Amino acid sequence: MTKRTRVFLLVAAGVLVAGLATGLVAWSMGVPVFAALGSGAQEDLGFVPNDAHLVAYADLRQVMNSPLRDKLEQLQRDNPSNVDGLEARTGINLQTDIDRVVVAMSDGDGRTDRPLLVARGRFDVVKIEGVMREQGADVAQYRGKRLVFIKDDTHDAALAFFETGVVLFGDGVAVRRAIDTKAGAAADITGNKEFMDLVGNVDDASAWTVARFDALMGRASFPAEVAKQLPPINWLSASGRVDAGVHGLVRAEARDEESAQSLRDVVRGFLALARIQGAQSPDLRGMLNSMELGGEGKTVSLSFDVTPGLIDLLGAARAGRSELPRRQAPRQRAPQVF
């Protein structure tokens, strides 16, 4: 993965930090997390190419108005990876300028993981263009849209003013493909039945992410012994509703019913171990006790609740101030002397 792609993903992860619903499960396994908040992304899926392997949606207004706002902002401040911010690169302020975003990852021109961000909100065109020009950007027209881009030996990034209140930002190829796709020159992701079936199951939540599992495995640092134990999975989705806490749901679409049953067995084992390890933390124990394993046929689902206290615990652990509680070995009694 190139540095510019890594930086973009870190920015996106900062934007979507409230996708904690996914993160609590994936973080415990040591894998990167791509999660999002919001519903009603249908109109913006028209920008996303049919071959996208990860799509996430965020309603940032909902996050900013939620009781969790302060805690989520603290998590973002505690994450040192957010030093390369979207505002520094474009002049766009995540909290005040953007109402909702779609983040997508797809391929193009022989390269994988081309990131795209579709943002709706209030944008100062003159300011944005000025900030990018200061970094060496040029301006051109593409299919009638104003395109501000930086392309040299080490950069290929672009921002397009698609219409009033809508900007596209990310990899240069991805931004141009998004414009082509919206214009009907290429098929968009809404034509992918498997993907849209999963979106239909999560778009009534305040948080959702849908991704091809092989794409996640390709970039995640899964321990080899864990990867070998997982049955074949085609798609993974995660959704969450944010209020005082986070109410999450993770769904996996296995290759067949036998694989789904094997995955349920793996999750049951993971939950049993997690409940033993987390027994000493009331907040962690509460989340683990809220977990419900379900699904039928090829679908496996896991629902859970995250309390504000657990978010504080995770933030402290990420910042290196503390560790999640570990089970202590039983004390050995001293020998009695008669």
FENWOGI-V401557 format. One record per helix or strand of 3 or more residues. SS is the DSSP state (helix for helix, strand for strand). FROM is the first residue (numbers start at 1). TO is the last residue. If there is no record, write none. Layout:
# FENWOGI-V401557
SS | FROM | TO
SS | FROM | TO
This chain:
# FENWOGI-V401557
helix | 3 | 15
helix | 20 | 28
helix | 42 | 47
strand | 54 | 59
helix | 60 | 64
helix | 69 | 78
helix | 80 | 83
helix | 86 | 90
helix | 94 | 97
strand | 98 | 108
strand | 111 | 121
helix | 125 | 134
strand | 138 | 142
strand | 145 | 151
strand | 156 | 163
strand | 166 | 171
helix | 172 | 182
helix | 189 | 191
helix | 193 | 202
strand | 208 | 212
helix | 213 | 219
helix | 224 | 229
strand | 233 | 242
strand | 246 | 254
helix | 257 | 277
helix | 282 | 290
strand | 292 | 294
strand | 299 | 306
helix | 308 | 318
